[in-house]
């Protein structure tokens, strides 16, 4: 793995609609979506847990982690205002300092070996049995499997992430299938994730961001 380095040039701040991770806040990290950016202020959709808005403390410094053109980025921020008492509205966060672009090849896809329970609808029961991930991203995964699966085939997956992420139930579609060796799992398939439940999407994004930050800390010799 190549080292992760901060670039000299500041990273672009996350645009409207960007999914971000709020790291360093109580109970977090929390996932959110940028609703707007103006004059160094980010407007953030309130994180939710079990469908309920998560109350976050104002005036506390934290890190906003996100990706820009498949490169992980982060910027320090501070919450200055929050939703109304009835739960409507958004959080406003003041950007603090300079945003940082982190260089690492294949930034969005993180290498991780996880057990995946898979099923091809209307296919043989064991066609995708015993799958493991080679890498994982918020939009898809690369799996090693025992049997070839046709490109275009639908694939129901349960990714066993463990920890807070738990088991993620995701519907996907095979976009590539290659035979790479003669081992126990000789086929490599790439799958693209389709629409998923908001809770599963939030947990997947949180898991990906956490893995990226863990890899960065290890590459920099921190922790």
PyMOL CGO cylinders between C-alpha atoms (Angstrom):
from pymol import cmd
from pymol.cgo import CYLINDER

trace = [
    CYLINDER, 0.00, 0.00, 0.00, 1.28, 3.42, -0.86, 0.3, 1, 1, 1, 1, 1, 1,
    CYLINDER, 1.28, 3.42, -0.86, 1.63, 6.02, 1.85, 0.3, 1, 1, 1, 1, 1, 1,
    CYLINDER, 1.63, 6.02, 1.85, -1.08, 8.57, 2.40, 0.3, 1, 1, 1, 1, 1, 1,
    CYLINDER, -1.08, 8.57, 2.40, 0.09, 12.13, 2.06, 0.3, 1, 1, 1, 1, 1, 1,
    CYLINDER, 0.09, 12.13, 2.06, -1.48, 15.53, 2.49, 0.3, 1, 1, 1, 1, 1, 1,
    CYLINDER, -1.48, 15.53, 2.49, -1.21, 17.56, -0.69, 0.3, 1, 1, 1, 1, 1, 1,
    CYLINDER, -1.21, 17.56, -0.69, 0.00, 21.13, -0.69, 0.3, 1, 1, 1, 1, 1, 1,
    CYLINDER, 0.00, 21.13, -0.69, -3.15, 22.42, -2.38, 0.3, 1, 1, 1, 1, 1, 1,
    CYLINDER, -3.15, 22.42, -2.38, -6.36, 22.58, -0.33, 0.3, 1, 1, 1, 1, 1, 1,
    CYLINDER, -6.36, 22.58, -0.33, -9.07, 20.12, -1.29, 0.3, 1, 1, 1, 1, 1, 1,
    CYLINDER, -9.07, 20.12, -1.29, -12.39, 21.36, -2.66, 0.3, 1, 1, 1, 1, 1, 1,
    CYLINDER, -12.39, 21.36, -2.66, -15.02, 21.60, 0.03, 0.3, 1, 1, 1, 1, 1, 1,
    CYLINDER, -15.02, 21.60, 0.03, -17.91, 19.13, -0.25, 0.3, 1, 1, 1, 1, 1, 1,
    CYLINDER, -17.91, 19.13, -0.25, -20.63, 20.24, -2.64, 0.3, 1, 1, 1, 1, 1, 1,
    CYLINDER, -20.63, 20.24, -2.64, -24.35, 20.16, -2.08, 0.3, 1, 1, 1, 1, 1, 1,
    CYLINDER, -24.35, 20.16, -2.08, -25.59, 16.56, -2.06, 0.3, 1, 1, 1, 1, 1, 1,
    CYLINDER, -25.59, 16.56, -2.06, -22.25, 15.11, -0.92, 0.3, 1, 1, 1, 1, 1, 1,
    CYLINDER, -22.25, 15.11, -0.92, -22.52, 12.39, 1.71, 0.3, 1, 1, 1, 1, 1, 1,
    CYLINDER, -22.52, 12.39, 1.71, -20.10, 13.10, 4.55, 0.3, 1, 1, 1, 1, 1, 1,
    CYLINDER, -20.10, 13.10, 4.55, -18.96, 11.55, 7.83, 0.3, 1, 1, 1, 1, 1, 1,
    CYLINDER, -18.96, 11.55, 7.83, -18.97, 13.69, 10.98, 0.3, 1, 1, 1, 1, 1, 1,
    CYLINDER, -18.97, 13.69, 10.98, -16.12, 12.33, 13.08, 0.3, 1, 1, 1, 1, 1, 1,
    CYLINDER, -16.12, 12.33, 13.08, -15.29, 13.41, 16.62, 0.3, 1, 1, 1, 1, 1, 1,
    CYLINDER, -15.29, 13.41, 16.62, -18.82, 14.11, 17.87, 0.3, 1, 1, 1, 1, 1, 1,
    CYLINDER, -18.82, 14.11, 17.87, -20.40, 12.24, 20.80, 0.3, 1, 1, 1, 1, 1, 1,
    CYLINDER, -20.40, 12.24, 20.80, -21.84, 8.86, 19.84, 0.3, 1, 1, 1, 1, 1, 1,
    CYLINDER, -21.84, 8.86, 19.84, -20.42, 9.12, 16.32, 0.3, 1, 1, 1, 1, 1, 1,
    CYLINDER, -20.42, 9.12, 16.32, -19.12, 9.08, 13.76, 0.3, 1, 1, 1, 1, 1, 1,
    CYLINDER, -19.12, 9.08, 13.76, -22.38, 10.16, 12.14, 0.3, 1, 1, 1, 1, 1, 1,
    CYLINDER, -22.38, 10.16, 12.14, -23.32, 10.25, 8.47, 0.3, 1, 1, 1, 1, 1, 1,
    CYLINDER, -23.32, 10.25, 8.47, -24.91, 13.36, 6.96, 0.3, 1, 1, 1, 1, 1, 1,
    CYLINDER, -24.91, 13.36, 6.96, -25.54, 15.05, 3.62, 0.3, 1, 1, 1, 1, 1, 1,
    CYLINDER, -25.54, 15.05, 3.62, -24.41, 18.57, 2.71, 0.3, 1, 1, 1, 1, 1, 1,
    CYLINDER, -24.41, 18.57, 2.71, -27.46, 20.71, 1.99, 0.3, 1, 1, 1, 1, 1, 1,
    CYLINDER, -27.46, 20.71, 1.99, -25.50, 23.84, 1.12, 0.3, 1, 1, 1, 1, 1, 1,
    CYLINDER, -25.50, 23.84, 1.12, -22.17, 25.67, 1.25, 0.3, 1, 1, 1, 1, 1, 1,
    CYLINDER, -22.17, 25.67, 1.25, -21.77, 29.44, 1.47, 0.3, 1, 1, 1, 1, 1, 1,
    CYLINDER, -21.77, 29.44, 1.47, -19.14, 31.76, 2.96, 0.3, 1, 1, 1, 1, 1, 1,
    CYLINDER, -19.14, 31.76, 2.96, -17.30, 28.96, 4.71, 0.3, 1, 1, 1, 1, 1, 1,
    CYLINDER, -17.30, 28.96, 4.71, -20.45, 27.55, 6.29, 0.3, 1, 1, 1, 1, 1, 1,
    CYLINDER, -20.45, 27.55, 6.29, -21.75, 24.04, 5.67, 0.3, 1, 1, 1, 1, 1, 1,
    CYLINDER, -21.75, 24.04, 5.67, -25.44, 23.30, 6.02, 0.3, 1, 1, 1, 1, 1, 1,
    CYLINDER, -25.44, 23.30, 6.02, -25.81, 19.68, 7.12, 0.3, 1, 1, 1, 1, 1, 1,
    CYLINDER, -25.81, 19.68, 7.12, -28.79, 17.36, 7.16, 0.3, 1, 1, 1, 1, 1, 1,
    CYLINDER, -28.79, 17.36, 7.16, -29.26, 16.21, 10.78, 0.3, 1, 1, 1, 1, 1, 1,
    CYLINDER, -29.26, 16.21, 10.78, -28.03, 12.65, 11.37, 0.3, 1, 1, 1, 1, 1, 1,
    CYLINDER, -28.03, 12.65, 11.37, -30.70, 10.22, 12.43, 0.3, 1, 1, 1, 1, 1, 1,
    CYLINDER, -30.70, 10.22, 12.43, -30.71, 7.09, 14.54, 0.3, 1, 1, 1, 1, 1, 1,
    CYLINDER, -30.71, 7.09, 14.54, -33.70, 4.78, 14.31, 0.3, 1, 1, 1, 1, 1, 1,
    CYLINDER, -33.70, 4.78, 14.31, -35.49, 7.50, 12.38, 0.3, 1, 1, 1, 1, 1, 1,
    CYLINDER, -35.49, 7.50, 12.38, -34.99, 10.04, 15.18, 0.3, 1, 1, 1, 1, 1, 1,
    CYLINDER, -34.99, 10.04, 15.18, -32.90, 13.20, 14.85, 0.3, 1, 1, 1, 1, 1, 1,
    CYLINDER, -32.90, 13.20, 14.85, -29.56, 12.99, 16.66, 0.3, 1, 1, 1, 1, 1, 1,
    CYLINDER, -29.56, 12.99, 16.66, -28.90, 15.99, 18.96, 0.3, 1, 1, 1, 1, 1, 1,
    CYLINDER, -28.90, 15.99, 18.96, -25.33, 17.22, 18.55, 0.3, 1, 1, 1, 1, 1, 1,
    CYLINDER, -25.33, 17.22, 18.55, -23.52, 19.70, 20.82, 0.3, 1, 1, 1, 1, 1, 1,
    CYLINDER, -23.52, 19.70, 20.82, -22.71, 23.16, 19.45, 0.3, 1, 1, 1, 1, 1, 1,
    CYLINDER, -22.71, 23.16, 19.45, -19.26, 24.68, 19.68, 0.3, 1, 1, 1, 1, 1, 1,
    CYLINDER, -19.26, 24.68, 19.68, -17.40, 21.37, 19.51, 0.3, 1, 1, 1, 1, 1, 1,
    CYLINDER, -17.40, 21.37, 19.51, -14.63, 20.88, 16.93, 0.3, 1, 1, 1, 1, 1, 1,
    CYLINDER, -14.63, 20.88, 16.93, -14.93, 17.81, 14.71, 0.3, 1, 1, 1, 1, 1, 1,
    CYLINDER, -14.93, 17.81, 14.71, -13.82, 16.49, 11.31, 0.3, 1, 1, 1, 1, 1, 1,
    CYLINDER, -13.82, 16.49, 11.31, -15.94, 16.35, 8.17, 0.3, 1, 1, 1, 1, 1, 1,
    CYLINDER, -15.94, 16.35, 8.17, -14.71, 13.44, 6.02, 0.3, 1, 1, 1, 1, 1, 1,
    CYLINDER, -14.71, 13.44, 6.02, -15.78, 13.05, 2.38, 0.3, 1, 1, 1, 1, 1, 1,
    CYLINDER, -15.78, 13.05, 2.38, -14.56, 12.05, -1.07, 0.3, 1, 1, 1, 1, 1, 1,
    CYLINDER, -14.56, 12.05, -1.07, -13.88, 14.29, -4.06, 0.3, 1, 1, 1, 1, 1, 1,
    CYLINDER, -13.88, 14.29, -4.06, -13.14, 12.71, -7.43, 0.3, 1, 1, 1, 1, 1, 1,
    CYLINDER, -13.14, 12.71, -7.43, -12.41, 9.39, -5.70, 0.3, 1, 1, 1, 1, 1, 1,
    CYLINDER, -12.41, 9.39, -5.70, -9.90, 10.97, -3.31, 0.3, 1, 1, 1, 1, 1, 1,
    CYLINDER, -9.90, 10.97, -3.31, -10.67, 11.03, 0.43, 0.3, 1, 1, 1, 1, 1, 1,
    CYLINDER, -10.67, 11.03, 0.43, -10.70, 14.53, 1.90, 0.3, 1, 1, 1, 1, 1, 1,
    CYLINDER, -10.70, 14.53, 1.90, -11.37, 16.06, 5.30, 0.3, 1, 1, 1, 1, 1, 1,
    CYLINDER, -11.37, 16.06, 5.30, -11.79, 19.45, 6.90, 0.3, 1, 1, 1, 1, 1, 1,
    CYLINDER, -11.79, 19.45, 6.90, -12.18, 20.62, 10.48, 0.3, 1, 1, 1, 1, 1, 1,
    CYLINDER, -12.18, 20.62, 10.48, -15.47, 22.25, 11.39, 0.3, 1, 1, 1, 1, 1, 1,
    CYLINDER, -15.47, 22.25, 11.39, -17.49, 23.53, 14.33, 0.3, 1, 1, 1, 1, 1, 1,
    CYLINDER, -17.49, 23.53, 14.33, -21.26, 23.39, 14.78, 0.3, 1, 1, 1, 1, 1, 1,
    CYLINDER, -21.26, 23.39, 14.78, -22.67, 26.87, 15.34, 0.3, 1, 1, 1, 1, 1, 1,
    CYLINDER, -22.67, 26.87, 15.34, -26.42, 26.22, 15.16, 0.3, 1, 1, 1, 1, 1, 1,
    CYLINDER, -26.42, 26.22, 15.16, -28.83, 23.31, 15.01, 0.3, 1, 1, 1, 1, 1, 1,
    CYLINDER, -28.83, 23.31, 15.01, -32.39, 22.31, 14.18, 0.3, 1, 1, 1, 1, 1, 1,
    CYLINDER, -32.39, 22.31, 14.18, -35.38, 23.89, 15.90, 0.3, 1, 1, 1, 1, 1, 1,
    CYLINDER, -35.38, 23.89, 15.90, -36.84, 22.26, 18.99, 0.3, 1, 1, 1, 1, 1, 1,
    CYLINDER, -36.84, 22.26, 18.99, -39.53, 20.62, 16.85, 0.3, 1, 1, 1, 1, 1, 1,
    CYLINDER, -39.53, 20.62, 16.85, -36.84, 18.81, 14.85, 0.3, 1, 1, 1, 1, 1, 1,
    CYLINDER, -36.84, 18.81, 14.85, -37.13, 20.86, 11.68, 0.3, 1, 1, 1, 1, 1, 1,
    CYLINDER, -37.13, 20.86, 11.68, -34.18, 22.57, 10.06, 0.3, 1, 1, 1, 1, 1, 1,
    CYLINDER, -34.18, 22.57, 10.06, -30.50, 21.72, 9.70, 0.3, 1, 1, 1, 1, 1, 1,
    CYLINDER, -30.50, 21.72, 9.70, -27.14, 22.01, 11.42, 0.3, 1, 1, 1, 1, 1, 1,
    CYLINDER, -27.14, 22.01, 11.42, -24.81, 24.83, 10.40, 0.3, 1, 1, 1, 1, 1, 1,
    CYLINDER, -24.81, 24.83, 10.40, -21.08, 24.18, 10.69, 0.3, 1, 1, 1, 1, 1, 1,
    CYLINDER, -21.08, 24.18, 10.69, -18.29, 26.73, 10.30, 0.3, 1, 1, 1, 1, 1, 1,
    CYLINDER, -18.29, 26.73, 10.30, -15.29, 25.44, 8.34, 0.3, 1, 1, 1, 1, 1, 1,
    CYLINDER, -15.29, 25.44, 8.34, -12.12, 25.80, 10.41, 0.3, 1, 1, 1, 1, 1, 1,
    CYLINDER, -12.12, 25.80, 10.41, -8.72, 25.91, 8.70, 0.3, 1, 1, 1, 1, 1, 1,
    CYLINDER, -8.72, 25.91, 8.70, -7.83, 24.41, 5.34, 0.3, 1, 1, 1, 1, 1, 1,
    CYLINDER, -7.83, 24.41, 5.34, -9.44, 21.35, 3.80, 0.3, 1, 1, 1, 1, 1, 1,
    CYLINDER, -9.44, 21.35, 3.80, -7.08, 18.43, 3.22, 0.3, 1, 1, 1, 1, 1, 1,
    CYLINDER, -7.08, 18.43, 3.22, -6.84, 16.11, 0.23, 0.3, 1, 1, 1, 1, 1, 1,
    CYLINDER, -6.84, 16.11, 0.23, -5.41, 12.68, 1.04, 0.3, 1, 1, 1, 1, 1, 1,
    CYLINDER, -5.41, 12.68, 1.04, -3.61, 10.91, -1.78, 0.3, 1, 1, 1, 1, 1, 1,
    CYLINDER, -3.61, 10.91, -1.78, -3.97, 7.19, -2.09, 0.3, 1, 1, 1, 1, 1, 1,
    CYLINDER, -3.97, 7.19, -2.09, -4.51, 5.08, -5.17, 0.3, 1, 1, 1, 1, 1, 1,
    CYLINDER, -4.51, 5.08, -5.17, -7.90, 3.40, -5.20, 0.3, 1, 1, 1, 1, 1, 1,
    CYLINDER, -7.90, 3.40, -5.20, -9.11, 5.69, -2.45, 0.3, 1, 1, 1, 1, 1, 1,
    CYLINDER, -9.11, 5.69, -2.45, -12.82, 4.98, -2.69, 0.3, 1, 1, 1, 1, 1, 1,
    CYLINDER, -12.82, 4.98, -2.69, -12.51, 1.21, -2.73, 0.3, 1, 1, 1, 1, 1, 1,
    CYLINDER, -12.51, 1.21, -2.73, -10.97, -0.05, 0.48, 0.3, 1, 1, 1, 1, 1, 1,
    CYLINDER, -10.97, -0.05, 0.48, -9.31, -3.48, 0.58, 0.3, 1, 1, 1, 1, 1, 1,
    CYLINDER, -9.31, -3.48, 0.58, -11.10, -5.59, 3.15, 0.3, 1, 1, 1, 1, 1, 1,
    CYLINDER, -11.10, -5.59, 3.15, -11.84, -9.32, 3.47, 0.3, 1, 1, 1, 1, 1, 1,
    CYLINDER, -11.84, -9.32, 3.47, -15.38, -9.87, 4.68, 0.3, 1, 1, 1, 1, 1, 1,
    CYLINDER, -15.38, -9.87, 4.68, -17.71, -12.84, 4.49, 0.3, 1, 1, 1, 1, 1, 1,
    CYLINDER, -17.71, -12.84, 4.49, -20.59, -12.21, 2.10, 0.3, 1, 1, 1, 1, 1, 1,
    CYLINDER, -20.59, -12.21, 2.10, -23.77, -14.26, 2.04, 0.3, 1, 1, 1, 1, 1, 1,
    CYLINDER, -23.77, -14.26, 2.04, -24.98, -14.18, -1.56, 0.3, 1, 1, 1, 1, 1, 1,
    CYLINDER, -24.98, -14.18, -1.56, -27.93, -15.48, -3.53, 0.3, 1, 1, 1, 1, 1, 1,
    CYLINDER, -27.93, -15.48, -3.53, -28.78, -15.33, -7.22, 0.3, 1, 1, 1, 1, 1, 1,
    CYLINDER, -28.78, -15.33, -7.22, -32.58, -15.11, -7.53, 0.3, 1, 1, 1, 1, 1, 1,
    CYLINDER, -32.58, -15.11, -7.53, -33.94, -18.10, -9.49, 0.3, 1, 1, 1, 1, 1, 1,
    CYLINDER, -33.94, -18.10, -9.49, -30.39, -19.52, -9.66, 0.3, 1, 1, 1, 1, 1, 1,
    CYLINDER, -30.39, -19.52, -9.66, -28.78, -22.61, -8.09, 0.3, 1, 1, 1, 1, 1, 1,
    CYLINDER, -28.78, -22.61, -8.09, -28.58, -22.41, -4.31, 0.3, 1, 1, 1, 1, 1, 1,
    CYLINDER, -28.58, -22.41, -4.31, -24.79, -22.78, -4.19, 0.3, 1, 1, 1, 1, 1, 1,
    CYLINDER, -24.79, -22.78, -4.19, -23.81, -20.69, -7.22, 0.3, 1, 1, 1, 1, 1, 1,
    CYLINDER, -23.81, -20.69, -7.22, -22.51, -17.82, -5.08, 0.3, 1, 1, 1, 1, 1, 1,
    CYLINDER, -22.51, -17.82, -5.08, -21.86, -19.67, -1.81, 0.3, 1, 1, 1, 1, 1, 1,
    CYLINDER, -21.86, -19.67, -1.81, -18.74, -18.92, 0.21, 0.3, 1, 1, 1, 1, 1, 1,
    CYLINDER, -18.74, -18.92, 0.21, -18.05, -15.46, -1.22, 0.3, 1, 1, 1, 1, 1, 1,
    CYLINDER, -18.05, -15.46, -1.22, -15.58, -13.03, 0.34, 0.3, 1, 1, 1, 1, 1, 1,
    CYLINDER, -15.58, -13.03, 0.34, -14.83, -9.40, -0.51, 0.3, 1, 1, 1, 1, 1, 1,
    CYLINDER, -14.83, -9.40, -0.51, -11.52, -8.24, -1.95, 0.3, 1, 1, 1, 1, 1, 1,
    CYLINDER, -11.52, -8.24, -1.95, -12.53, -4.62, -1.71, 0.3, 1, 1, 1, 1, 1, 1,
    CYLINDER, -12.53, -4.62, -1.71, -15.61, -2.62, -0.91, 0.3, 1, 1, 1, 1, 1, 1,
    CYLINDER, -15.61, -2.62, -0.91, -16.96, 0.82, -1.71, 0.3, 1, 1, 1, 1, 1, 1,
    CYLINDER, -16.96, 0.82, -1.71, -20.19, 2.70, -1.20, 0.3, 1, 1, 1, 1, 1, 1,
    CYLINDER, -20.19, 2.70, -1.20, -21.19, 1.83, -4.76, 0.3, 1, 1, 1, 1, 1, 1,
    CYLINDER, -21.19, 1.83, -4.76, -20.07, -1.75, -5.18, 0.3, 1, 1, 1, 1, 1, 1,
    CYLINDER, -20.07, -1.75, -5.18, -17.70, -4.56, -4.28, 0.3, 1, 1, 1, 1, 1, 1,
    CYLINDER, -17.70, -4.56, -4.28, -15.18, -6.98, -5.72, 0.3, 1, 1, 1, 1, 1, 1,
    CYLINDER, -15.18, -6.98, -5.72, -15.89, -10.56, -4.63, 0.3, 1, 1, 1, 1, 1, 1,
    CYLINDER, -15.89, -10.56, -4.63, -14.08, -13.88, -4.89, 0.3, 1, 1, 1, 1, 1, 1,
    CYLINDER, -14.08, -13.88, -4.89, -16.49, -16.76, -5.55, 0.3, 1, 1, 1, 1, 1, 1,
    CYLINDER, -16.49, -16.76, -5.55, -16.32, -20.47, -6.35, 0.3, 1, 1, 1, 1, 1, 1,
    CYLINDER, -16.32, -20.47, -6.35, -18.55, -20.41, -9.44, 0.3, 1, 1, 1, 1, 1, 1,
    CYLINDER, -18.55, -20.41, -9.44, -18.81, -18.04, -12.39, 0.3, 1, 1, 1, 1, 1, 1,
    CYLINDER, -18.81, -18.04, -12.39, -21.85, -15.77, -12.42, 0.3, 1, 1, 1, 1, 1, 1,
    CYLINDER, -21.85, -15.77, -12.42, -23.17, -14.24, -15.62, 0.3, 1, 1, 1, 1, 1, 1,
    CYLINDER, -23.17, -14.24, -15.62, -22.68, -10.53, -16.21, 0.3, 1, 1, 1, 1, 1, 1,
    CYLINDER, -22.68, -10.53, -16.21, -25.97, -8.74, -15.67, 0.3, 1, 1, 1, 1, 1, 1,
    CYLINDER, -25.97, -8.74, -15.67, -27.26, -11.28, -13.16, 0.3, 1, 1, 1, 1, 1, 1,
    CYLINDER, -27.26, -11.28, -13.16, -28.97, -9.85, -10.06, 0.3, 1, 1, 1, 1, 1, 1,
    CYLINDER, -28.97, -9.85, -10.06, -27.29, -10.71, -6.77, 0.3, 1, 1, 1, 1, 1, 1,
    CYLINDER, -27.29, -10.71, -6.77, -28.73, -10.41, -3.28, 0.3, 1, 1, 1, 1, 1, 1,
    CYLINDER, -28.73, -10.41, -3.28, -25.91, -9.87, -0.80, 0.3, 1, 1, 1, 1, 1, 1,
    CYLINDER, -25.91, -9.87, -0.80, -25.50, -9.69, 2.95, 0.3, 1, 1, 1, 1, 1, 1,
    CYLINDER, -25.50, -9.69, 2.95, -22.11, -8.17, 3.78, 0.3, 1, 1, 1, 1, 1, 1,
    CYLINDER, -22.11, -8.17, 3.78, -21.01, -9.13, 7.30, 0.3, 1, 1, 1, 1, 1, 1,
    CYLINDER, -21.01, -9.13, 7.30, -19.06, -6.05, 8.39, 0.3, 1, 1, 1, 1, 1, 1,
    CYLINDER, -19.06, -6.05, 8.39, -19.16, -6.72, 12.11, 0.3, 1, 1, 1, 1, 1, 1,
    CYLINDER, -19.16, -6.72, 12.11, -19.04, -4.03, 14.79, 0.3, 1, 1, 1, 1, 1, 1,
    CYLINDER, -19.04, -4.03, 14.79, -21.47, -1.14, 14.56, 0.3, 1, 1, 1, 1, 1, 1,
    CYLINDER, -21.47, -1.14, 14.56, -22.04, -1.66, 10.82, 0.3, 1, 1, 1, 1, 1, 1,
    CYLINDER, -22.04, -1.66, 10.82, -23.31, -5.19, 11.41, 0.3, 1, 1, 1, 1, 1, 1,
    CYLINDER, -23.31, -5.19, 11.41, -24.87, -7.07, 8.49, 0.3, 1, 1, 1, 1, 1, 1,
    CYLINDER, -24.87, -7.07, 8.49, -25.71, -4.99, 5.41, 0.3, 1, 1, 1, 1, 1, 1,
    CYLINDER, -25.71, -4.99, 5.41, -28.43, -6.31, 3.11, 0.3, 1, 1, 1, 1, 1, 1,
    CYLINDER, -28.43, -6.31, 3.11, -27.78, -4.98, -0.39, 0.3, 1, 1, 1, 1, 1, 1,
    CYLINDER, -27.78, -4.98, -0.39, -29.16, -5.78, -3.81, 0.3, 1, 1, 1, 1, 1, 1,
    CYLINDER, -29.16, -5.78, -3.81, -26.58, -5.70, -6.58, 0.3, 1, 1, 1, 1, 1, 1,
    CYLINDER, -26.58, -5.70, -6.58, -25.90, -6.64, -10.17, 0.3, 1, 1, 1, 1, 1, 1,
    CYLINDER, -25.90, -6.64, -10.17, -22.86, -8.40, -11.64, 0.3, 1, 1, 1, 1, 1, 1,
    CYLINDER, -22.86, -8.40, -11.64, -20.91, -6.11, -13.98, 0.3, 1, 1, 1, 1, 1, 1,
    CYLINDER, -20.91, -6.11, -13.98, -17.79, -8.26, -14.51, 0.3, 1, 1, 1, 1, 1, 1,
    CYLINDER, -17.79, -8.26, -14.51, -16.74, -11.87, -14.00, 0.3, 1, 1, 1, 1, 1, 1,
    CYLINDER, -16.74, -11.87, -14.00, -13.20, -13.16, -14.56, 0.3, 1, 1, 1, 1, 1, 1,
    CYLINDER, -13.20, -13.16, -14.56, -11.39, -16.41, -13.79, 0.3, 1, 1, 1, 1, 1, 1,
    CYLINDER, -11.39, -16.41, -13.79, -8.17, -15.40, -12.01, 0.3, 1, 1, 1, 1, 1, 1,
    CYLINDER, -8.17, -15.40, -12.01, -6.68, -18.66, -10.68, 0.3, 1, 1, 1, 1, 1, 1,
    CYLINDER, -6.68, -18.66, -10.68, -7.47, -22.28, -9.81, 0.3, 1, 1, 1, 1, 1, 1,
    CYLINDER, -7.47, -22.28, -9.81, -7.83, -21.88, -6.05, 0.3, 1, 1, 1, 1, 1, 1,
    CYLINDER, -7.83, -21.88, -6.05, -10.84, -22.39, -3.80, 0.3, 1, 1, 1, 1, 1, 1,
    CYLINDER, -10.84, -22.39, -3.80, -12.46, -19.22, -5.16, 0.3, 1, 1, 1, 1, 1, 1,
    CYLINDER, -12.46, -19.22, -5.16, -11.11, -18.97, -8.71, 0.3, 1, 1, 1, 1, 1, 1,
    CYLINDER, -11.11, -18.97, -8.71, -13.59, -16.37, -9.98, 0.3, 1, 1, 1, 1, 1, 1,
    CYLINDER, -13.59, -16.37, -9.98, -13.57, -12.64, -9.29, 0.3, 1, 1, 1, 1, 1, 1,
    CYLINDER, -13.57, -12.64, -9.29, -16.82, -10.77, -9.81, 0.3, 1, 1, 1, 1, 1, 1,
    CYLINDER, -16.82, -10.77, -9.81, -17.48, -7.05, -9.63, 0.3, 1, 1, 1, 1, 1, 1,
    CYLINDER, -17.48, -7.05, -9.63, -20.92, -6.04, -8.47, 0.3, 1, 1, 1, 1, 1, 1,
    CYLINDER, -20.92, -6.04, -8.47, -22.62, -2.65, -8.55, 0.3, 1, 1, 1, 1, 1, 1,
    CYLINDER, -22.62, -2.65, -8.55, -24.96, -1.92, -5.68, 0.3, 1, 1, 1, 1, 1, 1,
    CYLINDER, -24.96, -1.92, -5.68, -28.49, -0.86, -6.54, 0.3, 1, 1, 1, 1, 1, 1,
    CYLINDER, -28.49, -0.86, -6.54, -30.89, 1.12, -4.38, 0.3, 1, 1, 1, 1, 1, 1,
    CYLINDER, -30.89, 1.12, -4.38, -30.61, 0.25, -0.71, 0.3, 1, 1, 1, 1, 1, 1,
    CYLINDER, -30.61, 0.25, -0.71, -32.38, 1.20, 2.49, 0.3, 1, 1, 1, 1, 1, 1,
    CYLINDER, -32.38, 1.20, 2.49, -31.26, 4.52, 4.00, 0.3, 1, 1, 1, 1, 1, 1,
    CYLINDER, -31.26, 4.52, 4.00, -30.10, 2.83, 7.20, 0.3, 1, 1, 1, 1, 1, 1,
    CYLINDER, -30.10, 2.83, 7.20, -28.00, 0.28, 5.30, 0.3, 1, 1, 1, 1, 1, 1,
    CYLINDER, -28.00, 0.28, 5.30, -26.54, 3.04, 3.10, 0.3, 1, 1, 1, 1, 1, 1,
    CYLINDER, -26.54, 3.04, 3.10, -25.61, 5.14, 6.13, 0.3, 1, 1, 1, 1, 1, 1,
    CYLINDER, -25.61, 5.14, 6.13, -23.93, 2.19, 7.86, 0.3, 1, 1, 1, 1, 1, 1,
    CYLINDER, -23.93, 2.19, 7.86, -22.02, 1.26, 4.69, 0.3, 1, 1, 1, 1, 1, 1,
    CYLINDER, -22.02, 1.26, 4.69, -20.76, 4.81, 4.14, 0.3, 1, 1, 1, 1, 1, 1,
    CYLINDER, -20.76, 4.81, 4.14, -19.73, 5.04, 7.80, 0.3, 1, 1, 1, 1, 1, 1,
    CYLINDER, -19.73, 5.04, 7.80, -17.87, 1.72, 7.55, 0.3, 1, 1, 1, 1, 1, 1,
    CYLINDER, -17.87, 1.72, 7.55, -16.03, 2.81, 4.37, 0.3, 1, 1, 1, 1, 1, 1,
    CYLINDER, -16.03, 2.81, 4.37, -14.98, 6.16, 5.85, 0.3, 1, 1, 1, 1, 1, 1,
    CYLINDER, -14.98, 6.16, 5.85, -13.79, 4.51, 9.06, 0.3, 1, 1, 1, 1, 1, 1,
    CYLINDER, -13.79, 4.51, 9.06, -11.70, 2.00, 7.09, 0.3, 1, 1, 1, 1, 1, 1,
    CYLINDER, -11.70, 2.00, 7.09, -10.17, 4.81, 5.03, 0.3, 1, 1, 1, 1, 1, 1,
    CYLINDER, -10.17, 4.81, 5.03, -9.21, 6.76, 8.13, 0.3, 1, 1, 1, 1, 1, 1,
    CYLINDER, -9.21, 6.76, 8.13, -7.78, 3.65, 9.83, 0.3, 1, 1, 1, 1, 1, 1,
    CYLINDER, -7.78, 3.65, 9.83, -5.64, 2.96, 6.76, 0.3, 1, 1, 1, 1, 1, 1,
    CYLINDER, -5.64, 2.96, 6.76, -4.47, 6.55, 6.66, 0.3, 1, 1, 1, 1, 1, 1,
    CYLINDER, -4.47, 6.55, 6.66, -3.48, 6.49, 10.33, 0.3, 1, 1, 1, 1, 1, 1,
    CYLINDER, -3.48, 6.49, 10.33, -1.55, 3.23, 9.86, 0.3, 1, 1, 1, 1, 1, 1,
    CYLINDER, -1.55, 3.23, 9.86, 0.21, 4.56, 6.76, 0.3, 1, 1, 1, 1, 1, 1,
    CYLINDER, 0.21, 4.56, 6.76, 1.23, 7.68, 8.68, 0.3, 1, 1, 1, 1, 1, 1,
    CYLINDER, 1.23, 7.68, 8.68, 2.34, 5.62, 11.68, 0.3, 1, 1, 1, 1, 1, 1,
    CYLINDER, 2.34, 5.62, 11.68, -0.39, 7.07, 13.93, 0.3, 1, 1, 1, 1, 1, 1,
    CYLINDER, -0.39, 7.07, 13.93, -2.14, 4.69, 16.31, 0.3, 1, 1, 1, 1, 1, 1,
]
cmd.load_cgo(trace, "trace")
